[in-house]
Amino acid sequence: MGDQVRKPKFINYIAYGSNDFLGAGAFALTSAWLLYFYTTFCGLSAAEGGIIFAIARVVDAVAAPIMGYITDNFHKTKLGKRFGRRKFFILISIPLVISYTLIWVGGMNFWYYLLTYILFEVVYSMILIPYDTLAAEMTTDYKIRSKFTGARMFIAQLSAVFAAYIPGRLVKALGKDNPTTFLYAGLIFTVIFMIVLTLVYKFTWERSLEEIEAGEKQEEKLPFFENLKKAYIDLISTLRIKTFRQHLGMYLGAYLSQDIFNAVFTYFIVFSLAQNAVVASNMMTVMYIFQIIGVGIALTITVKLNPGPAYRTAIMFFLISVIGLVVIYFANPSSLMMLLTVMIGIAGLGRGGLNYIPWNNYTFVPDVDEILTGQRREGVFAGMMSIVRKASQALAVFLVGEILDAFGFVSGHSKQPSSALNAILAILIVGTLAFLVAGLIISFRYQLTKETHRTLLNEIERLKNGGSKSQADDETRKVVKQLTGWDYEKAWGNNPVGYKNRMKYKNKNSQEISNSI
């Protein structure tokens, strides 16, 4: 383990970012292909495929906050002291990611696919929740964190290119009716996951044990069920932070729009435009290549300006592309492939920014929480983000599956009724655009910029060094109110946000009542 003054090198950026071969690569492959795989090779209906995603989210709603609590407190164990409270879970997950291959075995029944998908999701949470805390632990510097997020997003887009490209090449080589196409794709990604987890473990670091212990007060040991209660209270308390609520709105606008688009895009290409899975793979590959460029554009705008303008620019690109795809569908032009490629390229530029900006914003949220609660709770926020991220994907796939099933989609058939084709188009238009517009509106209210973040860090440092809250200037008070949603007088633990502060408030009020009697 290291400390926050450690200067990252190129290998540290690459190693940190490489984990999104798992984070984004797994999501890209599953969101674009898994429902199609279920309905084409596994004998499942679209609704059954959607149900698998939904049930897995219920399990994850229990597992993710527990994992967040465990990783925040694992430094108190011998294993945590030796391997790191975050990185221990990265280490033990290296052999466990073989579970990803299991979900791509064809010809099994509903219960097999349900159980294997749940198993992978549990392993996924074990990796992503500790990982999501690392950028905030490795540095407090705005630009360095932005570069870590940039490295993550660049590699995320590269992994998405692989996720789009590999299935198409395997389909072309093995035949469109061969289910082992996706098994081989899953196996290739599993090997990549093992390699990148090794890199993350070796070339990233955490907040030092000394710093963690120095920031903690002596706490009473709690029984198991009280710890479980604490985990859920802390999880829900994240929604009391104004900046986090706004961040979630922008995040869901960006990612739900993409999840719905991903879930229906293969169907749109194969059935609505009467093409094949290889064309769908090629188009997704083009889109993900342009997403890499989109990340670069968003990174530049975010660092030079601020997240809001970058986010709105990205949304406009994606909006234009979706409208363009609809025009192509109705116009049925002779130059279909050229126009389709252009629209998909524009979509990629927007989606790259929409992937980068919310995750860049997220790395600064624990700082806003610290000025309010007086605690570092990266694991709690990582747990909440894991739930939201996977729930958004599951919701998208579930809704797409249910709607397709309701409008007569027939699993395993190359031709679909007009009602199913109309449903595919409606999902693409309404589902994607509705969430993009919602995110656009919320972005105008987002107040966390590099200037307000610097004011925030200066105040946190001043209070840690024993400074008095009464000496805070008007600008600092204003910034704290803008970012937390609470008056400055309530800052630095003087509030019931989170389990620790809630218990303190409860005891204080009980004491005041007792004294008044």
C-alpha positions as CSV (number, residue, x, y, z in Angstrom):
1,M,0.0,0.0,0.0
2,G,1.1,3.5,-0.6
3,D,0.0,7.0,0.2
4,Q,-1.6,10.0,-1.5
5,V,1.6,11.9,-2.2
6,R,2.8,9.1,-4.5
7,K,3.1,10.4,-8.1
8,P,1.5,8.1,-10.7
9,K,3.5,6.9,-13.7
10,F,2.3,5.8,-17.1
11,I,2.1,2.2,-16.0
12,N,-0.1,3.2,-13.0
13,Y,-2.6,4.9,-15.3
14,I,-2.6,2.0,-17.7
15,A,-3.0,-0.6,-15.0
16,Y,-5.8,1.3,-13.3
17,G,-7.6,1.8,-16.5
18,S,-7.2,-1.7,-17.7
19,N,-9.7,-3.0,-15.2
20,D,-12.4,-1.6,-17.5
21,F,-11.7,-4.5,-19.9
22,L,-13.8,-6.2,-17.2
23,G,-16.0,-3.3,-16.3
24,A,-16.9,-2.1,-19.7
25,G,-16.0,-5.1,-21.8
26,A,-18.2,-7.5,-19.8
27,F,-21.1,-5.0,-19.9
28,A,-20.6,-4.3,-23.6
29,L,-20.7,-8.0,-24.5
30,T,-23.6,-8.9,-22.2
31,S,-25.7,-5.8,-23.0
32,A,-25.3,-6.1,-26.7
33,W,-25.4,-9.9,-27.1
34,L,-26.6,-11.8,-24.1
35,L,-30.4,-11.3,-24.6
36,Y,-29.8,-12.1,-28.3
37,F,-27.8,-15.2,-27.3
38,Y,-30.6,-16.4,-24.9
39,T,-33.4,-15.9,-27.5
40,T,-31.4,-17.4,-30.4
41,F,-29.4,-20.3,-29.0
42,C,-30.8,-21.2,-25.6
43,G,-34.6,-21.5,-26.2
44,L,-35.5,-18.7,-23.8
45,S,-38.1,-16.2,-24.6
46,A,-37.2,-12.5,-24.6
47,A,-39.2,-12.1,-21.3
48,E,-37.3,-15.0,-19.6
49,G,-34.0,-13.4,-20.6
50,G,-35.2,-10.1,-19.1
51,I,-36.3,-11.9,-15.9
52,I,-32.8,-13.3,-15.4
53,F,-31.3,-9.8,-15.5
54,A,-34.0,-8.6,-13.1
55,I,-33.6,-11.4,-10.5
56,A,-29.8,-10.9,-10.5
57,R,-30.4,-7.2,-9.6
58,V,-32.4,-8.2,-6.6
59,V,-29.6,-10.4,-5.4
60,D,-27.1,-7.6,-6.1
61,A,-29.2,-5.1,-4.1
62,V,-28.3,-7.3,-1.0
63,A,-24.8,-8.1,-2.0
64,A,-23.5,-4.7,-3.2
65,P,-24.0,-2.7,0.0
66,I,-22.6,-5.5,2.1
67,M,-19.5,-5.5,-0.1
68,G,-19.2,-1.8,0.2
69,Y,-19.3,-2.0,4.0
70,I,-16.8,-4.9,4.0
71,T,-14.3,-3.2,1.8
72,D,-14.5,0.0,3.9
73,N,-13.7,-1.9,7.0
74,F,-11.5,-4.8,5.8
75,H,-8.3,-3.0,6.9
76,K,-9.2,-4.1,10.5
77,T,-8.5,-7.7,9.5
78,K,-5.1,-9.5,9.1
79,L,-5.8,-10.1,5.4
80,G,-6.7,-6.5,4.9
81,K,-3.6,-5.2,6.6
82,R,-1.4,-7.5,4.5
83,F,-3.0,-7.2,1.1
84,G,-5.1,-4.1,1.3
85,R,-8.7,-3.5,2.2
86,R,-9.6,-2.9,-1.5
87,K,-6.9,-4.9,-3.4
88,F,-7.5,-8.2,-1.4
89,F,-10.7,-8.6,-3.3
90,I,-9.1,-7.8,-6.6
91,L,-6.5,-10.6,-5.9
92,I,-9.0,-13.3,-5.0
93,S,-11.2,-12.5,-7.9
94,I,-8.5,-13.5,-10.5
95,P,-9.5,-17.2,-10.5
96,L,-13.2,-16.5,-9.9
97,V,-13.8,-14.6,-13.2
98,I,-13.9,-18.0,-14.9
99,S,-17.6,-17.7,-14.0
100,Y,-18.0,-15.3,-17.0
101,T,-17.3,-18.2,-19.4
102,L,-20.1,-20.3,-17.8
103,I,-22.8,-17.8,-18.8
104,W,-22.1,-18.4,-22.5
105,V,-22.7,-22.2,-22.6
106,G,-25.5,-22.9,-25.1
107,G,-28.4,-25.4,-24.9
108,M,-28.9,-25.2,-21.1
109,N,-32.2,-24.4,-19.2
110,F,-33.5,-21.3,-17.6
111,W,-32.2,-22.2,-14.1
112,Y,-28.7,-22.8,-15.4
113,Y,-28.6,-19.4,-17.0
114,L,-30.1,-17.7,-13.9
115,L,-27.6,-19.2,-11.5
116,T,-24.5,-18.7,-13.6
117,Y,-25.4,-15.1,-14.3
118,I,-26.0,-14.4,-10.6
119,L,-22.6,-16.1,-9.8
120,F,-20.8,-13.8,-12.2
121,E,-22.6,-10.7,-10.9
122,V,-21.5,-11.5,-7.3
123,V,-17.9,-11.8,-8.5
124,Y,-18.3,-8.7,-10.5
125,S,-19.4,-6.7,-7.4
126,M,-16.5,-8.2,-5.5
127,I,-14.2,-6.6,-8.1
128,L,-15.9,-3.3,-9.1
129,I,-16.9,-2.0,-5.7
130,P,-13.3,-2.0,-4.3
131,Y,-12.0,-0.9,-7.7
132,D,-14.3,2.1,-7.9
133,T,-12.8,3.6,-4.7
134,L,-9.2,3.5,-6.0
135,A,-9.0,6.8,-7.9
136,A,-10.2,8.8,-4.9
137,E,-7.7,7.0,-2.7
138,M,-4.7,7.3,-5.0
139,T,-4.9,11.1,-5.3
140,T,-6.8,14.2,-4.4
141,D,-5.6,16.2,-7.4
142,Y,-8.4,17.2,-9.8
143,K,-6.3,16.8,-13.0
144,I,-4.7,13.6,-11.9
145,R,-8.0,12.0,-11.0
146,S,-9.4,13.2,-14.4
147,K,-6.4,11.5,-16.1
148,F,-7.1,8.3,-14.2
149,T,-10.7,8.4,-15.3
150,G,-9.6,9.2,-18.8
151,A,-7.3,6.2,-18.8
152,R,-10.1,4.1,-17.6
153,M,-12.5,5.4,-20.2
154,F,-10.1,5.0,-23.1
155,I,-9.5,1.4,-22.2
156,A,-13.2,0.9,-21.6
157,Q,-13.9,2.0,-25.1
158,L,-11.1,-0.3,-26.4
159,S,-12.6,-3.2,-24.6
160,A,-16.0,-2.4,-26.1
161,V,-14.4,-2.5,-29.5
162,F,-13.2,-6.0,-28.7
163,A,-16.7,-6.9,-27.4
164,A,-18.3,-5.8,-30.6
165,Y,-15.7,-7.1,-33.0
166,I,-14.9,-10.6,-31.7
167,P,-18.4,-12.1,-31.9
168,G,-18.8,-10.9,-35.5
169,R,-15.5,-12.5,-36.5
170,L,-16.4,-15.8,-34.7
171,V,-19.9,-15.8,-36.3
172,K,-18.3,-15.3,-39.7
173,A,-15.8,-18.1,-39.0
174,L,-18.1,-20.7,-37.3
175,G,-21.4,-19.9,-38.8
176,K,-24.4,-17.8,-37.6
177,D,-26.1,-20.9,-36.1
178,N,-23.2,-22.0,-34.0
179,P,-23.7,-21.2,-30.2
180,T,-20.0,-21.9,-29.4
181,T,-19.3,-18.5,-31.1
182,F,-20.3,-16.8,-27.9
183,L,-18.7,-19.4,-25.6
184,Y,-15.3,-18.7,-27.3
185,A,-16.0,-14.9,-27.0
186,G,-16.6,-15.4,-23.3
187,L,-13.5,-17.5,-22.8
188,I,-11.3,-14.9,-24.6
189,F,-12.6,-12.2,-22.4
190,T,-12.1,-14.3,-19.3
191,V,-8.4,-14.7,-20.0
192,I,-8.2,-10.9,-20.5
193,F,-10.0,-10.3,-17.2
194,M,-7.4,-12.4,-15.4
195,I,-4.5,-10.5,-16.9
196,V,-5.9,-7.0,-16.1
197,L,-6.8,-7.9,-12.6
198,T,-3.2,-8.9,-12.1
199,L,-2.1,-5.5,-13.4
200,V,-4.5,-3.7,-11.2
201,Y,-3.3,-5.5,-8.1
202,K,0.3,-4.9,-8.9
203,F,0.3,-1.3,-10.1
204,T,-2.3,0.6,-8.1
205,W,-2.4,1.6,-4.4
206,E,-4.7,2.5,-1.6
207,R,-4.9,5.1,1.1
208,S,-2.3,4.0,3.7
209,L,-3.3,2.1,6.8
210,E,-1.8,4.9,8.9
211,E,-4.0,7.5,7.2
212,I,-7.1,5.4,7.5
213,E,-6.6,4.8,11.2
214,A,-5.7,8.4,11.9
215,G,-9.0,9.5,10.3
216,E,-11.0,7.1,12.4
217,K,-12.2,7.7,15.9
218,Q,-12.5,4.8,18.4
219,E,-15.6,3.0,17.4
220,E,-17.7,0.5,19.3
221,K,-17.7,-2.9,17.8
222,L,-21.2,-3.7,16.5
223,P,-23.0,-7.1,16.2
224,F,-23.4,-8.6,12.7
225,F,-27.0,-7.5,12.2
226,E,-26.3,-4.0,13.5
227,N,-23.4,-3.9,11.0
228,L,-25.9,-4.9,8.3
229,K,-28.2,-2.2,9.4
230,K,-25.3,0.3,9.2
231,A,-24.5,-0.8,5.7
232,Y,-28.0,0.0,4.4
233,I,-28.3,3.2,6.4
234,D,-25.0,4.4,4.9
235,L,-26.1,3.3,1.5
236,I,-29.4,5.2,1.6
237,S,-27.7,8.2,3.1
238,T,-25.7,8.8,-0.1
239,L,-29.0,10.2,-1.6
240,R,-28.9,13.0,1.0
241,I,-25.9,14.5,-0.8
242,K,-27.1,17.0,-3.4
243,T,-24.2,16.6,-5.8
244,F,-24.6,12.8,-5.7
245,R,-28.3,13.0,-6.6
246,Q,-27.4,15.3,-9.5
247,H,-24.6,12.9,-10.5
248,L,-27.0,10.0,-10.5
249,G,-29.4,11.9,-12.7
250,M,-26.7,12.6,-15.2
251,Y,-25.3,9.1,-14.9
252,L,-28.7,7.4,-15.5
253,G,-29.5,9.8,-18.4
254,A,-26.2,8.8,-20.0
255,Y,-26.2,5.1,-19.2
256,L,-29.8,4.1,-19.4
257,S,-30.1,5.6,-22.8
258,Q,-27.1,3.6,-23.9
259,D,-28.3,0.4,-22.2
260,I,-31.6,0.6,-24.0
261,F,-29.9,1.3,-27.3
262,N,-27.4,-1.6,-26.8
263,A,-30.2,-4.0,-25.8
264,V,-32.3,-3.3,-28.9
265,F,-29.5,-2.4,-31.5
266,T,-28.7,-6.0,-32.6
267,Y,-32.5,-6.6,-33.1
268,F,-32.8,-3.3,-35.0
269,I,-30.0,-4.3,-37.4
270,V,-30.9,-8.0,-37.8
271,F,-34.7,-7.7,-38.0
272,S,-35.7,-4.1,-38.7
273,L,-33.0,-3.5,-41.4
274,A,-32.9,-7.2,-42.5
275,Q,-29.1,-7.5,-42.1
276,N,-27.2,-10.1,-40.1
277,A,-25.3,-10.5,-36.9
278,V,-22.0,-9.8,-38.7
279,V,-23.3,-6.4,-39.8
280,A,-24.4,-5.7,-36.3
281,S,-21.0,-6.6,-35.0
282,N,-19.3,-4.4,-37.6
283,M,-21.5,-1.4,-36.8
284,M,-20.9,-1.8,-33.0
285,T,-17.2,-2.0,-33.7
286,V,-17.3,1.3,-35.6
287,M,-19.3,2.9,-32.8
288,Y,-16.9,1.8,-30.1
289,I,-13.9,3.0,-32.1
290,F,-15.5,6.5,-32.3
291,Q,-16.3,6.3,-28.6
292,I,-12.5,6.3,-28.0
293,I,-12.3,9.7,-29.9
294,G,-15.4,10.8,-27.9
295,V,-13.6,10.2,-24.6
296,G,-10.7,12.4,-25.8
297,I,-13.0,15.2,-26.7
298,A,-14.9,15.0,-23.4
299,L,-11.6,14.8,-21.4
300,T,-10.3,17.9,-23.1
301,I,-13.5,19.9,-22.6
302,T,-13.9,18.7,-19.0
303,V,-10.3,19.7,-18.0
304,K,-10.3,23.0,-19.8
305,L,-13.9,24.0,-19.0
306,N,-16.2,21.9,-16.8
307,P,-18.3,18.7,-16.9
308,G,-21.6,20.4,-17.7
309,P,-20.7,21.7,-21.2
310,A,-18.9,18.5,-22.1
311,Y,-21.9,16.4,-21.0
312,R,-24.3,18.5,-23.1
313,T,-22.1,18.3,-26.1
314,A,-22.0,14.5,-25.9
315,I,-25.7,14.3,-25.5
316,M,-26.3,16.3,-28.7
317,F,-24.1,13.9,-30.7
318,F,-26.0,10.9,-29.5
319,L,-29.4,12.6,-30.0
320,I,-28.5,13.4,-33.6
321,S,-27.4,9.8,-34.3
322,V,-30.6,8.2,-33.0
323,I,-32.8,10.5,-35.1
324,G,-30.5,9.7,-38.1
325,L,-31.1,6.0,-37.6
326,V,-34.8,6.4,-37.6
327,V,-34.6,8.5,-40.8
328,I,-32.6,5.7,-42.4
329,Y,-35.2,3.1,-41.4
330,F,-38.0,5.0,-43.0
331,A,-36.1,6.2,-46.1
332,N,-34.5,2.8,-46.8
333,P,-31.8,4.5,-48.9
334,S,-29.7,2.7,-51.5
335,S,-26.5,3.8,-49.7
336,L,-27.7,2.1,-46.5
337,M,-24.3,0.9,-45.2
338,M,-22.5,4.2,-45.7
339,L,-25.3,6.3,-44.0
340,L,-25.6,3.7,-41.2
341,T,-21.8,3.9,-40.6
342,V,-21.9,7.7,-40.5
343,M,-24.8,7.7,-37.9
344,I,-23.1,5.0,-35.8
345,G,-19.8,7.1,-35.9
346,I,-21.7,10.1,-34.6
347,A,-23.3,8.0,-31.9
348,G,-19.8,6.8,-30.8
349,L,-18.6,10.4,-30.4
350,G,-21.5,11.2,-28.1
351,R,-21.4,7.9,-26.2
352,G,-17.7,8.2,-25.5
353,G,-18.3,11.5,-23.7
354,L,-21.4,10.1,-21.9
355,N,-19.3,7.2,-20.6
356,Y,-16.4,9.4,-19.4
357,I,-18.1,12.4,-17.8
358,P,-20.3,10.7,-15.2
359,W,-17.4,8.5,-14.0
360,N,-15.1,11.5,-13.8
361,N,-17.7,13.3,-11.8
362,Y,-18.1,10.4,-9.5
363,T,-14.5,10.4,-8.3
364,F,-15.1,13.8,-6.6
365,V,-18.3,12.9,-4.8
366,P,-16.6,11.4,-1.7
367,D,-14.9,14.8,-1.2
368,V,-18.4,16.4,-1.1
369,D,-19.5,13.7,1.4
370,E,-16.5,14.3,3.6
371,I,-17.2,18.0,4.1
372,L,-20.7,17.1,5.2
373,T,-20.1,13.9,7.2
374,G,-16.5,14.3,8.3
375,Q,-15.8,10.8,7.0
376,R,-14.3,9.0,4.0
377,R,-16.9,6.6,2.6
378,E,-15.7,5.7,-0.8
379,G,-16.8,2.1,-0.4
380,V,-20.4,3.2,0.4
381,F,-20.6,5.3,-2.7
382,A,-19.0,2.5,-4.8
383,G,-21.6,0.1,-3.5
384,M,-24.4,2.5,-4.4
385,M,-22.9,3.0,-7.9
386,S,-22.6,-0.7,-8.4
387,I,-26.3,-1.2,-7.7
388,V,-27.3,1.7,-9.9
389,R,-25.1,0.7,-12.8
390,K,-26.2,-2.9,-12.9
391,A,-29.8,-2.1,-12.1
392,S,-29.9,0.3,-15.0
393,Q,-28.6,-2.3,-17.4
394,A,-31.0,-4.9,-16.0
395,L,-33.9,-2.5,-16.2
396,A,-33.1,-1.8,-19.8
397,V,-32.8,-5.5,-20.8
398,F,-35.8,-6.4,-18.8
399,L,-38.0,-3.8,-20.4
400,V,-36.8,-4.6,-23.9
401,G,-37.4,-8.3,-23.3
402,E,-40.9,-7.7,-21.9
403,I,-41.9,-5.3,-24.6
404,L,-40.6,-7.6,-27.4
405,D,-42.4,-10.6,-25.9
406,A,-45.6,-8.6,-25.5
407,F,-45.5,-7.5,-29.2
408,G,-45.1,-11.0,-30.5
409,F,-41.3,-11.5,-30.9
410,V,-40.7,-15.2,-31.7
411,S,-37.4,-16.6,-30.3
412,G,-35.2,-18.5,-32.8
413,H,-37.0,-17.1,-35.9
414,S,-35.2,-15.1,-38.6
415,K,-38.4,-13.3,-39.5
416,Q,-40.5,-11.3,-37.1
417,P,-44.1,-10.0,-37.2
418,S,-44.7,-6.3,-38.0
419,S,-45.8,-5.7,-34.4
420,A,-42.4,-6.8,-33.1
421,L,-40.6,-4.7,-35.7
422,N,-42.7,-1.6,-34.6
423,A,-41.8,-2.4,-31.0
424,I,-38.1,-2.5,-31.8
425,L,-38.3,0.9,-33.5
426,A,-40.3,2.4,-30.6
427,I,-37.8,1.2,-28.0
428,L,-34.9,2.7,-30.0
429,I,-36.6,6.1,-30.3
430,V,-38.6,6.6,-27.1
431,G,-36.4,4.7,-24.7
432,T,-33.1,6.3,-25.8
433,L,-34.3,9.8,-26.3
434,A,-36.3,10.1,-23.1
435,F,-33.3,9.4,-20.8
436,L,-31.0,11.6,-22.9
437,V,-33.3,14.6,-22.5
438,A,-33.7,13.9,-18.7
439,G,-29.9,13.9,-18.3
440,L,-29.6,17.0,-20.3
441,I,-32.0,18.9,-18.1
442,I,-30.3,17.8,-14.9
443,S,-26.8,18.8,-16.2
444,F,-27.7,22.5,-16.0
445,R,-28.0,22.1,-12.2
446,Y,-24.7,20.4,-11.6
447,Q,-22.4,22.7,-9.5
448,L,-19.2,20.6,-8.9
449,T,-16.5,22.2,-11.0
450,K,-12.7,22.3,-10.6
451,E,-13.1,25.7,-8.9
452,T,-15.7,24.6,-6.4
453,H,-13.8,21.4,-5.8
454,R,-10.6,23.3,-4.9
455,T,-12.6,25.5,-2.4
456,L,-14.0,22.2,-0.9
457,L,-10.5,20.6,-0.5
458,N,-9.1,23.7,1.0
459,E,-11.8,23.8,3.6
460,I,-11.5,20.1,4.4
461,E,-7.8,20.5,4.9
462,R,-8.4,23.6,7.1
463,L,-10.8,21.7,9.3
464,K,-8.6,18.6,9.6
465,N,-5.8,20.9,10.9
466,G,-8.0,22.1,13.7
467,G,-9.5,25.2,12.0
468,S,-12.8,26.6,13.4
469,K,-16.0,26.4,11.4
470,S,-16.8,29.9,12.6
471,Q,-13.9,31.3,10.6
472,A,-15.1,30.0,7.2
473,D,-15.6,32.8,4.7
474,D,-18.8,33.5,2.8
475,E,-17.7,31.9,-0.5
476,T,-16.8,28.6,1.2
477,R,-20.1,28.6,3.0
478,K,-21.9,29.2,-0.3
479,V,-19.9,26.4,-2.1
480,V,-20.6,23.9,0.7
481,K,-24.4,24.6,0.5
482,Q,-24.4,24.4,-3.3
483,L,-22.6,21.0,-3.3
484,T,-24.1,19.3,-0.3
485,G,-27.5,20.8,-0.1
486,W,-27.0,21.5,3.6
487,D,-26.3,24.8,5.4
488,Y,-22.6,25.2,6.3
489,E,-23.5,25.0,10.0
490,K,-24.5,21.4,9.5
491,A,-21.2,20.5,7.9
492,W,-18.3,18.4,9.2
493,G,-20.5,15.8,11.0
494,N,-23.0,18.1,12.6
495,N,-25.9,16.3,10.9
496,P,-27.7,12.9,10.9
497,V,-26.3,11.7,7.5
498,G,-24.9,8.2,7.7
499,Y,-25.0,5.6,10.5
500,K,-22.3,7.2,12.7
501,N,-23.7,10.7,12.6
502,R,-27.2,9.4,12.9
503,M,-26.4,7.6,16.2
504,K,-24.5,10.6,17.4
505,Y,-27.5,12.8,16.8
506,K,-29.8,10.3,18.3
507,N,-27.7,10.1,21.5
508,K,-27.4,13.9,21.6
509,N,-31.1,14.4,21.4
510,S,-31.8,11.8,24.0
511,Q,-29.3,13.5,26.3
512,E,-31.0,16.9,25.8
513,I,-34.4,15.5,26.6
514,S,-33.0,13.8,29.7
515,N,-31.4,17.1,30.8
516,S,-34.6,19.0,30.3
517,I,-36.5,16.6,32.5
